[in-house]
Amino acid sequence: MDPLTQGALGAIAAQAVCGKHLPRSAWLIGAAAGMAADLDVLIRPAGALLGGLTYHRHFTHALVFIPIGALLSAIPFLLFPRLRRHWPVVLLAALVAYATHGLLDSFTSYGTVLFWPFSEARVAWDIMPIVDPVYTLLLIAGLCASVALRRRSLAVVGATLSLAYMSFAAVQHTRALDVQGQLVEKREHAYVRGRALPTPFNLAMWRSIYEADGLLYADVVRVPYFRAAEVRLGAATPIVTLETLEAEQPLGPELRAVFERFAWFADGYTAWDQRAHRTIGDMRYGVSPEVFASLWGLELPEPGEDGQARFVRLHMGWRTGLRRMWVALWGHDPLFHPVTAVIAKTDVGPSRPAQLLEPRRTAIDRSR
């Protein structure tokens, strides 16, 4: 999740465990240790075509790295004589806080290699949005009350409320997956795999994406807190795999390795971006939840052209995106309807307006 939330969770966890012995310092140690794992964004090997994406949420987020990360996070605080006298508690606060980071990231859709070096699989439970102000405010409120009143129990209360919120998110995720299952059944698709991914800032609207018959299907699932679930029909597009890509154009060893790494990062949800020429998008995310217009992708050279692939970011204006999300969540959107209205395997929604699909491209590696 975002650094503020990671720091707040680390701080409240350290305060809840060690606030009795370090009432003024436990939360500071926890905040620093809770954010420390994201320093992996600074790891950018020379010539890495995927920029820092390969190593973000990598080994620094793994369970086996927790003791090392905690020790490194605690060292700056142990330079102070007052804290050095309580070094076991300082280490414990850093350990508890650092341990929260990778686990919290695993609750999002982005994924982290939690079991590295034994497995390179990206663990992503798709329960929490990458940014969720409600969850963050619960953590900050509990932390501030605990620090201001010097009552460790208030940090425990705040942490408990945050766990309750995550449990509610798990219920919403289950509801979204249930709607996806109904869509698959009504469309009579040969389901291969699928995910329901939360959209930012809320637990009501989810991106449903699944693979069937060589295609990816994307829809918007809305699971209101007090009403029945609804769906906004999306689109379908052929999935891009190494086999389908090489059937179109032979790939050299370097392009093959780059695509395999990108596909690993995107959990195999790869398809041609509908806006950007020769760009394969990470279709877990889109500028709108029901379209195949990603936030980033891998731009390939033209067939027969001697060049390198490059990682590019494809953005949509924040104002347009937030306005559409607000209408979809709280306003009247006539494209939403009950899942029972889906009656055919070809039942997909209309294409999005062209102005929503104009990309602004930023190359991470401009080398060719």
N, C-alpha and C positions, 0 to 999 in steps of 0.2 A: 504494500500500500504506500501511500505518500509518506515522506519523511516525518511530517508533523504527527501523523497518527502512530507511526512506528516509535517515535520518541515518547509520545504520551503513554502508549501501552507499556514501554519499557520502564518509564518513570513510575507509573502507578503500581506495576508489579514489584519493583524494587522497594517502593514505599510500603506496600502491603506486607512484604516479607521482612524488611530490615528497618522499617521506620522507627521501631522502638529503640534501637541502638544508635541509629544515625538519623534523628528526626529532621535535621536541617540539610543533610547531604545525600541521603539514600536516593531521593528522586532525581537529583542532578546526575549522580552516577548512572542511574537507570536510564535517564533520557539519552545520555551520550552513548551508552552501550546498546540501547535499543535502536539507535540509528546507524551504528558503526558498520554493520554488514553492507550497507549500500555504498560504502567507499569503493566497492568493486567497480563502480562506473568509471573509475580512474584507470582501470586496466584496459589499455588499448594497444595490443600488439601491433608493431609496424606492419603495414600491408594487410591488415585484417579487413576484408571487404564488408563484413557485417558490423564494423565499428566496435562499440563496446557491448553490443547485444549478446555476443557469445558468452561473455563472462559476467554479465549482470544477472543477479540471482543465481549465481553458480556456487563455487565451493565455499564462499564466505557465508552462505545461507544453509550449508549442510549441517546435519546433526552432529557429525564427528568434529566439526570445526568449532562448536560452541565453546569448549574449554579454552581453546587458543584465542578465539575472538574475545572472550570475557577477560582473559589475562591481559591482552593488548589494550582493551578498553579501560582496565583498572589501573594500568601503570601510571598514566598522568595524574591520577588522584592520589596514588601512593607517594608522590613526590612531596605532598604536604605532611608535615610532621604530625599534625592533629589527626589526620586520617590514617597515617601509617601505623599509629598505635592500635587501630582497629582493623588491621589488614584482613583478617578472616571475613569480617562483615562486609568490607569493601569488595572483596572478591566474590562473596555470595551475591551481593546486590548486582554486580556486573554480570554474573553468571545467569541469574534469573532473568535479567532484562535482555541480555543477548539471545537467550533461548527463545524469547517471544518472537523474534524477528522472522526467522525462516518459517516458523509455524503459521504466523499471521499471513505471510505471503502465500502460503499453500492454500489458504482459504479463498484466494482470488483466482481469476481465470488466467493470469499471466504465466504462472507456473514457476517452480524452483526445483533445483536438483537436490531435494531434501536428503536423499540416501546416497549421495556421492561419497566416496569413490566406488561404491558397490554397484550403483546403477546410475546411468545418465538420464533416466526417465524424468521428465518434468512433472512434478506433482502439482496438480491444480484442481481443487475441489469445487470451484465455480460458485461459491456460496456468498462471498462478500464482494461488493464493488471495489475497484482499485481506489476510488475516492468516495468516502461516505461521511458527510458532515455530521449526521446524527450520531454515528458511532464515535467519531472523534470528539464531539462535544460531551458525550457521556464520560469519556475518559478524562478530559480536561476538567470537567466540573468536579468529579470525584477527587482528582489529584489536588486541585486548588483548595478544596474544602479540607482535605487531610493535612496539607502543608500549612495552611493558614491557622487552623485550629490545633495543629499538632496532635491529631488523633489518627493513629494508624488504622483504626477500624473503618474510618470513612473511605480510605483507599481500598479496603476490602469490599466495601459496599459498591464503590464505583467499578471495581473489577468484576464483581458479580453481575451488576447491571449490564456491563458490556458483553459478558458471556450470554446473558439472557437475550440480548439483541442479536447475537450471532446465532443463537438457537432459532429465533424467529426468521432470520435470513435463510437458515437451512429448510424451514418449513416452506417459505416462498419458493426456494429452489426446487423443492420436491413438487410443488404445484405446477411450476413452469415445465418441468420434465414430464409431468402427467399430460399436460396439454400437447407437448411435442409427440408423445406416444399416441394420443388421439389423432393428431394430424397424420402420422405415419399410417395408422390403421385405416383411416378414411380414404387416404390416397392410394392404399394398397401397394405401398412401396416395400421393396426388399431391403429393409433397414440393415445397415452395416454398423454404424456408430453415430453418436450424436452428443451434443452438449447444449445446455442452457446457460448462457452467460449473462450476469447482471450488467445493466448499463450504469454509467456513473451517477452518483448522487442519490440513488433510490433503490428500493427493493421491490418495486412494482412492475417495472418494465424489463424484459429479458430478451436477449437475442437467441433465438432457437436456430441451431444449425446442425444439420445431420447429413450423412452420406447414404445414398441409395442408388443402385444401378449406374454407378460411375458418375453421378452428379452430386453436387452440394445443394441443399435446399436451405434457404434462410427465411425466417419469418419473425415477426415481433409478437411476443406473448406478453399480455398485460394481466397481472394477477392483483387486482385491487384488494385492499385490506379487508373490505366488508362487502364485496360483490363477487359474482362469478367471474371466472377467467374469460378473457377475450383474446382474439388473435387478429393481427393485421397481416394479410398474406404478402409474401415477398416474392422471391424469384429463385430460379435454379440455374446452375452453370456447371459445365464439366469440371471435375476435379483434375488438377495437374499433378501427376506423379512423375518420377524419373522415367518410367516406361513410356508414358504418353508424350513426354517432352522429347525423348530421344527418337520416338517414332516420327516427330516433326522435323527434327534437326539433330544430327550427330553431335554429341557433346564431348569436348576434350576432358582430360582428367581434372583440370582445375575447375571448369564450369560444373562438372558433375559433383565435385566435392563441395563447392559453394552452395549448389542447390540442395544437396542432402543436408547440409548444416542448417540452411534456412528452413527446410521442411521439418527438421527436428525441432527448431525453435518454434515453429507455427503449429506443432502437433499434427502435421500432415494436412491441415485445413488450408490448402494452397490452390489458388485458381487465378486465371488471368483477371487483372483488375479492369473493370469496364470503362474506366476513364483514361488510363495511362497506357500508351503504346509499349508493348513488349515488357510489361511489368507484371510479375506474379505477386499477388497480394497475400498477406496473412489474414485469412478470412474469418478468424476468430473475432475480429473487430471491423467495424465499418463506420463510414460517416453518417449512416443511418442504419439502424439495426437490421433492416430487411433487404439491404442491397449488397451487391458484391463490389463495393468501392472501399478499399481498405485504408487504414491510416498509414501504412508503410508497406514496402514491397521490395522485390529483387528485380531490377531492370536488367534484361538480357540483351546482348548484342543481336543485330539482325542475323538471320540464317546466312551462313557463308561469310559473315564478317569476322575478321580477326580482332577480337576485343575482349574486354573483361566485363563481368557482371558488376553491378554496383547497387548498394543498398540506398533506397530513397525514401523520404518521408512525404506522404501525400495528405494534405490537410484540408479541412473545411472551416470556414469562418466560425468562430465561437458563437457569435450572435445568432447566426442562422441555426446552428446546432442546438443551442440552449432554448431558442424560441420553439423549435420543433419538439424538443423533449418536453417542454412545459405544456404544450397543447396536447401531446400524446398522454401525458400523465394526468392532467387535471382538467383539460378543456374538452371540447366536443370534437372528436376525430371520427368522421363518418366511415373511415376505412376499417375501423375496429368492429368486429362482430363476433358472436358466439362461435366456438369451434364446431358446433353442430351444423353450421352453414356450409362447411367444407364438404363437398359431395363428390369430387372427382380427383383422380390422380394428377390431372393437368391443372388443377385449381391453384393458380398463383396470382399474385397481385399485379397491378399496373406498374410500369417502370416509373422511376422517380423523375421529377422535373430536371431538365438538363442543368439548370443553374446550380443545383445542389451537388452536382457531380464534377464541377470544375476543380481540378487539383492544383495546389501550389507545391512544387517539387523542390525538395532540398536533398542534395546528394550528400551522403555521409562520406563516401569515398569517390572522388571525381576522377580518379585515375582510369585510364582505358588500356 
